[in-house]
Every structure is written in structure tokens, then in C-alpha cells.
Amino acid sequence: MTAAARLAALDSLPAADLCGRAEEALSALVDVMNQETVLLRAGHLRQAGQLTPDKTRLAQDYVTFARSIQRQADRLSVEAPEALAGLRQGHEKLATQMAENLRV
């Protein structure tokens, strides 16, 4: 499947499915960043470094979903406004976790 076909398939998902998948990716990314922060704070640099591949994959997944959500924002705001609001809150958690991670 080409990249364009994958994006088209993603964009055509039902609103609840698209938002649900994005929320799963977002939650997993926040979790792995939290794990990394805890390990870094404790001085376990090698263990924290082992999370990098997962963190990278999850970040890529989340960005893919976020872009689809941006492209489908009008449709999602009508079909799944609560899910869209939940994603905004989740994105704020991600921003908070990223700031904490950078501080450490």
C-alpha cells in the first residue's frame, strides 16, 4: 500500500475510530515519556536510552494521527466533538510531559 493510500484510509475512518486510535497513540507516548523521565531523574541513562525506539515509533504514530485529525477537523467536530475535546486535553498532557522530560 502506498503512503497516499494509507493516508486516504486513515482519513476515511469513522470519526470515533480515528479519534480512538489517536488517543491510544497519544496515551502510549505520554506513558513512555513518563517512564523515560523517571529513569533519567534516577540517573538510569542506559535504561532510559532503551526507550528511544519505542518513543520514536509512538511519536511518529501520533503525528500521523494528528495530521489526519487536522485534515478531518471539520468532520470530526460534527461527528465526534467529545472525542476531539478529549484529544485536546491529551495533547496538553503530552506538552506537560515533554516539558518535564526536557527539564530532567
Backbone as CSV, one residue per row, in Angstrom:
resi,resn,N_x,N_y,N_z,CA_x,CA_y,CA_z,C_x,C_y,C_z
1,MET,0.851,-1.177,0.000,0.000,0.000,0.000,0.897,1.241,0.000
2,THR,0.563,2.186,-0.829,1.347,3.415,-0.915,1.043,4.318,0.275
3,ALA,1.916,5.282,0.489,1.700,6.236,1.586,0.407,7.007,1.368
4,ALA,0.133,7.398,0.148,-1.104,8.128,-0.148,-2.328,7.280,0.155
5,ALA,-2.264,6.001,-0.161,-3.387,5.099,0.120,-3.571,4.919,1.627
6,ARG,-2.459,4.829,2.364,-2.560,4.696,3.827,-3.186,5.948,4.432
7,LEU,-2.779,7.119,3.940,-3.353,8.370,4.447,-4.832,8.473,4.108
8,ALA,-5.202,8.076,2.903,-6.613,8.113,2.499,-7.436,7.161,3.365
9,ALA,-6.884,5.988,3.651,-7.595,5.030,4.504,-7.766,5.584,5.908
10,LEU,-6.744,6.218,6.410,-6.812,6.819,7.737,-7.845,7.935,7.773
11,ASP,-7.827,8.784,6.773,-8.764,9.902,6.706,-10.215,9.442,6.562
12,SER,-10.409,8.257,6.033,-11.779,7.776,5.819,-12.316,6.957,6.998
13,LEU,-11.521,6.785,8.031,-12.013,6.054,9.209,-13.202,6.783,9.831
14,PRO,-14.120,6.027,10.438,-15.184,6.690,11.198,-14.562,7.595,12.268
15,ALA,-15.220,8.687,12.567,-14.677,9.692,13.491,-14.251,9.085,14.821
16,ALA,-15.094,8.251,15.397,-14.777,7.657,16.699,-13.538,6.766,16.613
17,ASP,-13.396,6.032,15.516,-12.230,5.162,15.347,-10.947,5.976,15.197
18,LEU,-10.998,7.011,14.379,-9.825,7.850,14.181,-9.398,8.502,15.493
19,CYS,-10.348,9.063,16.207,-10.032,9.706,17.489,-9.549,8.674,18.510
20,GLY,-10.149,7.510,18.513,-9.733,6.461,19.444,-8.316,6.003,19.191
21,ARG,-7.978,5.808,17.933,-6.613,5.397,17.598,-5.610,6.481,17.966
22,ALA,-5.971,7.726,17.702,-5.084,8.830,18.059,-4.903,8.904,19.567
23,GLU,-5.980,8.703,20.302,-5.889,8.757,21.764,-5.027,7.624,22.304
24,GLU,-5.125,6.441,21.722,-4.278,5.320,22.140,-2.804,5.645,21.905
25,ALA,-2.489,6.190,20.729,-1.097,6.545,20.414,-0.604,7.638,21.352
26,LEU,-1.444,8.613,21.605,-1.087,9.716,22.490,-0.834,9.222,23.907
27,SER,-1.712,8.395,24.408,-1.569,7.863,25.761,-0.295,7.031,25.895
28,ALA,-0.024,6.210,24.902,1.192,5.386,24.936,2.437,6.256,24.894
29,LEU,2.400,7.324,24.102,3.545,8.234,24.019,3.769,8.944,25.353
30,VAL,2.711,9.422,25.968,2.833,10.068,27.280,3.398,9.082,28.298
31,ASP,2.925,7.845,28.261,3.409,6.829,29.205,4.902,6.558,29.036
32,VAL,5.352,6.382,27.798,6.766,6.071,27.592,7.638,7.283,27.942
33,MET,7.144,8.473,27.686,7.912,9.661,28.074,7.987,9.784,29.589
34,ASN,6.912,9.423,30.261,6.932,9.438,31.726,7.943,8.418,32.248
35,GLN,7.954,7.233,31.681,8.929,6.215,32.091,10.351,6.733,31.887
36,GLU,10.582,7.353,30.732,11.908,7.889,30.436,12.298,8.964,31.445
37,THR,11.366,9.850,31.779,11.638,10.917,32.737,12.012,10.345,34.100
38,VAL,11.268,9.345,34.539,11.546,8.717,35.834,12.944,8.103,35.828
39,LEU,13.276,7.407,34.755,14.598,6.779,34.669,15.713,7.822,34.619
40,LEU,15.507,8.878,33.854,16.518,9.935,33.783,16.713,10.608,35.131
41,ARG,15.611,10.869,35.805,15.689,11.515,37.119,16.473,10.640,38.097
42,ALA,16.339,9.328,37.955,17.038,8.401,38.844,18.477,8.128,38.390
43,GLY,18.875,8.730,37.269,20.236,8.551,36.791,20.455,7.280,35.987
44,HIS,19.391,6.639,35.541,19.489,5.393,34.764,19.479,5.725,33.266
45,LEU,20.555,6.320,32.810,20.621,6.809,31.437,20.542,5.694,30.406
46,ARG,21.204,4.591,30.663,21.199,3.477,29.712,19.792,2.916,29.556
47,GLN,19.094,2.715,30.677,17.724,2.197,30.615,16.798,3.196,29.913
48,ALA,16.991,4.475,30.189,16.176,5.491,29.530,16.421,5.471,28.019
49,GLY,17.664,5.286,27.634,18.001,5.225,26.219,17.367,4.062,25.497
50,GLN,17.111,2.992,26.219,16.473,1.822,25.611,15.025,2.103,25.215
51,LEU,14.438,3.158,25.756,13.064,3.521,25.407,12.981,4.333,24.114
52,THR,14.120,4.788,23.623,14.133,5.670,22.454,13.426,5.076,21.236
53,PRO,13.671,3.812,20.866,12.968,3.286,19.685,11.442,3.306,19.845
54,ASP,10.957,2.920,21.030,9.510,2.952,21.260,8.980,4.377,21.228
55,LYS,9.709,5.274,21.859,9.290,6.679,21.894,9.230,7.245,20.478
56,THR,10.216,6.938,19.673,10.256,7.424,18.295,9.086,6.885,17.488
57,ARG,8.827,5.600,17.596,7.717,4.978,16.854,6.384,5.562,17.289
58,LEU,6.197,5.701,18.596,4.944,6.253,19.113,4.761,7.713,18.694
59,ALA,5.835,8.474,18.691,5.753,9.867,18.254,5.375,9.943,16.775
60,GLN,5.952,9.084,15.964,5.615,9.058,14.544,4.147,8.674,14.344
61,ASP,3.697,7.671,15.088,2.288,7.263,15.002,1.373,8.416,15.382
62,TYR,1.698,9.078,16.492,0.858,10.175,16.962,0.814,11.319,15.953
63,VAL,1.951,11.668,15.372,1.989,12.746,14.381,1.137,12.374,13.164
64,THR,1.197,11.129,12.745,0.377,10.683,11.619,-1.107,10.860,11.928
65,PHE,-1.521,10.427,13.121,-2.921,10.593,13.512,-3.286,12.062,13.665
66,ALA,-2.401,12.845,14.261,-2.678,14.269,14.471,-2.871,14.986,13.139
67,ARG,-2.078,14.643,12.165,-2.233,15.265,10.838,-3.560,14.871,10.196
68,SER,-3.931,13.616,10.352,-5.224,13.181,9.826,-6.361,13.928,10.518
69,ILE,-6.238,14.078,11.812,-7.266,14.794,12.571,-7.335,16.251,12.111
70,GLN,-6.203,16.853,11.839,-6.207,18.226,11.319,-6.915,18.293,9.972
71,ARG,-6.629,17.320,9.110,-7.272,17.314,7.793,-8.772,17.085,7.906
72,GLN,-9.189,16.337,8.923,-10.593,15.964,9.084,-11.296,16.769,10.183
73,ALA,-10.709,17.871,10.601,-11.210,18.631,11.760,-12.673,19.026,11.632
74,ASP,-13.089,19.495,10.477,-14.481,19.910,10.307,-15.428,18.732,10.515
75,ARG,-15.113,17.612,9.890,-15.953,16.413,10.024,-15.964,15.918,11.467
76,LEU,-14.802,15.873,12.091,-14.705,15.353,13.460,-15.431,16.251,14.456
77,SER,-15.392,17.550,14.236,-16.073,18.456,15.172,-17.584,18.256,15.140
78,VAL,-18.101,17.747,14.033,-19.529,17.451,13.928,-19.831,16.039,14.430
79,GLU,-19.025,15.071,14.005,-19.305,13.663,14.277,-18.806,13.177,15.637
80,ALA,-17.769,13.801,16.179,-17.188,13.314,17.439,-16.615,14.475,18.257
81,PRO,-17.439,15.452,18.613,-16.904,16.625,19.324,-16.307,16.280,20.684
82,GLU,-16.897,15.312,21.383,-16.368,14.947,22.707,-14.996,14.284,22.576
83,ALA,-14.862,13.421,21.589,-13.579,12.752,21.375,-12.504,13.760,20.979
84,LEU,-12.886,14.723,20.177,-11.946,15.762,19.762,-11.504,16.600,20.959
85,ALA,-12.440,16.916,21.837,-12.106,17.666,23.059,-11.170,16.846,23.949
86,GLY,-11.422,15.550,24.041,-10.552,14.673,24.823,-9.142,14.629,24.274
87,LEU,-9.026,14.643,22.960,-7.702,14.655,22.338,-6.961,15.953,22.636
88,ARG,-7.684,17.040,22.662,-7.036,18.317,23.003,-6.468,18.264,24.418
89,GLN,-7.239,17.700,25.335,-6.759,17.567,26.718,-5.557,16.633,26.770
90,GLY,-5.613,15.543,26.018,-4.483,14.622,25.971,-3.245,15.274,25.408
91,HIS,-3.423,16.128,24.418,-2.289,16.838,23.835,-1.660,17.778,24.865
92,GLU,-2.482,18.379,25.710,-1.953,19.229,26.783,-1.127,18.401,27.764
93,LYS,-1.578,17.178,28.056,-0.796,16.287,28.931,0.551,15.962,28.291
94,LEU,0.521,15.742,26.985,1.769,15.463,26.275,2.717,16.649,26.380
95,ALA,2.199,17.841,26.174,3.037,19.039,26.260,3.641,19.173,27.653
96,THR,2.850,18.904,28.678,3.344,18.960,30.059,4.430,17.916,30.279
97,GLN,4.196,16.696,29.800,5.175,15.620,29.973,6.455,15.926,29.217
98,MET,6.336,16.483,28.035,7.522,16.836,27.259,8.342,17.910,27.976
99,ALA,7.669,18.891,28.549,8.381,19.943,29.271,9.112,19.366,30.471
100,GLU,8.461,18.475,31.186,9.094,17.835,32.352,10.284,16.995,31.917
101,ASN,10.122,16.273,30.821,11.188,15.431,30.292,12.398,16.288,29.926
102,LEU,12.163,17.421,29.309,13.267,18.305,28.920,13.955,18.916,30.140
103,ARG,13.184,19.204,31.171,13.781,19.761,32.399,14.749,18.780,33.032
104,VAL,14.379,17.510,33.000,15.218,16.469,33.608,16.425,16.233,32.745
